[in-house]
């Protein structure tokens, strides 16, 4: 199964819970501030995402959505 992760960079406060929680290293930290002055997380390795959604469960700001694509 393949997953797709979407992170709202303006909701993200850069706590890095998602980075620590992701078992496959999909999420990394941007090197530019968002509007609130935080370095937000983003899916730097999206091809590795399986859609497990652990990152979304860990996000206190509800800034992450995860979608799953069924294999054909």
N, C-alpha and C positions, 0 to 999 in steps of 0.2 A: 504494500500500500504506500502511496506517495502522499505527502502532506504539503500544505502551503500555509505559511505563517504571515500574518499582517500585523504590524505594530504601529499604533498611532503615536508618532514621535512627539506630539505635543502633550499627550497624556502621560508619557513616560517620565518618571522622576530619576531615572538612572540608578535605581537601587541594586540592580544586577542580580536579583533573585532568579530571574529567568535564565541568565547566562550560567549561573551556578547549577540550576536545575536541569538544563538541557543535556541529556546523556550523549548527544551526538555532536555537540559544538556548533549548532546551527546559528546561534545568536552571538553577536559581538557588539561592541560599543562604538558608536560614531565618534568622530573626532571634532564634530561641530556641535555647538550648543543648540538646544531648541529654544523656543520663545521664553520659556521659564528659566533658562540659564542652566539646564541640566544636559549632560551628555547622554542622549537616549540610546537605547538598545535598538539593533536592527538585524534582520536576517542576513548575515554576511555569507552564509553557506546554505542557501535555500534548497539546493539539490540534495542535501542530507536529511531533510525533514521527512519524518514518517507519519506525522500527524498525531503524535501521542498526546499532545496538549498539556504536558506537564508545565510548560512555561506559562500558559494561560492560567492554570490553576494557582501558580505561585505569584502572579502579578497582583499586587495590592491596589493598583490603579485601574485595573480592568482595561489595559491598553493593548492587549494581545488577543487576536482571533486566530483560530487554527481551523483549517478545512482539510478534509480527506478526499482523495481521489481514488476510486476503485481501479484496480488493475484490470486491464481488458484481457 
